[in-house]
Amino acid sequence: VDNMRKRFALLSTAMLMLTCFPGCGAHTNRETCLDPTLGIAQENIYYVGPEREHKSMTQLFLELKDDQAEKVIFLDAGTYDIFREYKEAGIPSPPDDVKSADYFTYNAFLPLNTKLIGIGQVRLEFCPEPTQITYGESRTWSPLNILGACHIENIEIFCKNGRYCIHDDSHNQYQDTLHYYKNVRCTYR
């Protein structure tokens, strides 16, 4: 009888956790959690990787910056050199006396209404040598910049000689938004 009570209590607790767990951020529907593309139009699903149409996450962010439709960006397994991507995308270099709050014109941001999901082992790396980066860039650029609601999943971020691993700050422009991070690991030096 005691074993049955323990099993029942364990099963009840597990069921309660499944029904109460907020799941996938903005969505509480379990099917949406299991399939992040559910309800997303096919033309709003993007893939980034060396063998894909989109090779640069940063460049895709810039291309989608005004697109407010719900979308999913999948990153293929591998290491993405975000500092190199910034240079190749022509992101403006901030002056050395840039104010800390003045970073909007100098960064690529995760587009609004976007889920960013790594497939396999995905690493965003921002680690230029001190001689490769200006003082203003090191105080302003981050590998991942967030303004509004976000859903980030299965990504490792390494930042050295940059501002933050994740700069998640909208200066109160997007209040009451959900910022969902699952299996995201950050290392900052």
Secondary structure as UniProt FT lines:
FT   HELIX           2..20
FT   TURN            25..26
FT   HELIX           30..34
FT   TURN            36..39
FT   HELIX           42..44
FT   STRAND          45..48
FT   TURN            50..51
FT   HELIX           57..63
FT   TURN            64..66
FT   STRAND          71..75
FT   STRAND          78..81
FT   HELIX           82..89
FT   TURN            96..97
FT   TURN            100..101
FT   HELIX           104..106
FT   TURN            112..113
FT   STRAND          114..118
FT   STRAND          122..126
FT   TURN            130..132
FT   HELIX           135..138
FT   TURN            139..140
FT   STRAND          144..146
FT   STRAND          150..159
FT   STRAND          166..168
FT   TURN            171..172
FT   TURN            175..176
FT   STRAND          179..188
//
